[in-house]
Amino acid sequence: MEMQRPLKAERPVDTILVPLANDYIYSWLDPENILEKRITAARIDAIWRAHRFNRSYCAVVLTAGYCAASPTQPARWYKVPLAYQMKKYIWDYYPNWISQYRIIAAPTCWGTFYEMREAVKLAINSRLVTAEQKVRIVFCSDAIHLKRVRLYVEMYDIIPENWVVEYVTANYPVSRRYRAREFAARTVIKTIGQTSLQKE
């Protein structure tokens, strides 16, 4: 009797895709109205281009919350968390991802470090992967922001030992203010450290 090939959904996940959030994709006044020149959407576009022919079984994990002041609960102007906006964007523009990959969205945090840490936790708690399993986790952002992302990976124990970290660079214009803010953030991490982040 000829054995059937397993469905893609039955295959174990071996790649976690994490497009890091930055700004809102859809207008808070009209959830169907997509805003122009959104950085978060550009990061999703970039990670899709990089992995559209990936033969691995991937899961996209999204954890950005409502806003910095209220990551896990709706705030006055923020009724839809960024993780759900990102999932909607994938549904709208990359429907083939839905059939090929798992899309996990949960508004649990705000900020780059926490997104990275919570993505690992969510992937494990959702039983997509285990900490002991050989997994590739892929973070996507622009080249300036990825410098800080790499620092977090190097300085903090947020990635399981058996996992391999990869990066996808999204290309879009960034302002001088953005560059200055990222430089300041990296300086703080290098000189003072952010030990409180590890304890939370």
Residue pairs with C-beta under 8 A, 6 or more apart in sequence:
8 57
8 100
11 57
12 57
12 129
12 133
13 57
13 58
13 59
13 102
13 123
13 128
13 129
13 135
14 56
14 57
14 129
14 133
14 134
14 135
14 136
15 51
15 54
15 56
15 57
15 58
15 59
15 135
15 136
15 137
15 138
16 58
16 59
16 61
16 119
16 120
16 123
16 128
16 129
16 135
16 136
16 137
16 138
17 47
17 51
17 58
17 59
17 60
17 61
17 101
17 138
17 140
18 60
18 61
18 62
18 115
18 116
18 119
18 137
18 138
18 139
18 140
19 40
19 43
19 44
19 46
19 47
19 60
19 62
19 86
19 140
19 141
20 43
20 112
20 115
20 116
20 139
20 140
20 141
20 145
20 149
21 40
21 43
21 62
21 64
21 82
21 83
21 86
21 115
22 39
22 40
22 43
22 141
22 145
23 35
23 38
23 39
23 40
24 35
24 38
24 40
24 82
24 85
25 34
25 35
25 38
25 40
25 41
25 82
25 85
25 86
25 88
25 89
26 32
26 33
26 34
26 35
26 80
26 85
26 88
26 89
27 33
27 34
27 35
28 77
28 78
28 79
28 80
31 80
31 88
34 41
34 89
34 92
37 172
39 142
39 170
39 172
40 82
40 85
40 86
40 89
41 89
42 170
42 171
42 172
43 140
43 141
43 142
43 170
44 86
44 89
44 90
44 93
44 94
44 140
45 93
45 170
46 140
46 168
46 169
46 170
46 171
47 138
47 140
47 168
47 170
48 94
48 97
50 138
50 140
50 168
51 58
51 138
51 168
56 136
57 101
58 100
58 101
58 102
59 101
59 102
59 103
59 104
59 123
59 128
59 129
60 90
60 97
60 101
60 102
60 103
60 104
61 104
61 119
61 122
61 123
61 128
62 82
62 83
62 86
62 87
62 103
62 104
62 105
62 106
62 119
63 83
63 105
63 106
63 107
63 108
63 109
63 114
63 115
63 118
63 119
63 122
64 81
64 82
64 83
64 86
64 107
64 109
64 110
64 115
65 71
65 72
65 81
65 82
65 83
65 107
65 108
65 109
65 110
66 72
66 73
66 74
66 75
66 78
66 79
66 80
66 81
66 82
66 107
66 110
67 75
67 77
67 78
67 110
68 110
68 111
69 75
70 78
71 107
71 108
71 109
71 110
71 114
72 107
72 108
72 109
81 107
82 107
83 105
83 106
83 107
84 105
84 107
86 105
87 103
87 105
90 97
90 98
90 103
91 98
97 103
102 128
104 122
104 123
104 126
104 128
106 122
108 114
108 118
108 122
109 115
109 117
109 118
112 145
112 148
112 149
112 152
113 152
113 156
113 158
113 194
113 197
114 197
116 139
116 149
116 152
116 153
116 158
117 156
117 158
119 137
120 137
120 158
120 159
120 160
120 163
123 129
123 135
123 137
124 130
124 131
129 135
131 160
131 161
131 162
131 163
132 160
132 162
133 162
134 162
134 163
134 164
135 160
135 162
135 163
135 164
136 163
136 164
136 165
136 166
137 159
137 163
137 164
137 165
137 166
138 165
138 166
138 167
138 168
139 146
139 149
139 165
139 166
139 167
139 168
140 167
140 168
140 169
140 170
141 149
141 167
141 169
141 170
142 169
142 170
142 171
142 172
142 174
143 169
144 174
144 178
144 179
144 182
145 182
146 167
146 169
147 182
147 186
148 182
148 185
148 186
148 189
149 167
150 167
151 186
151 189
151 190
152 158
152 189
153 159
153 165
155 189
155 193
156 194
156 197
156 198
157 198
159 165
188 194
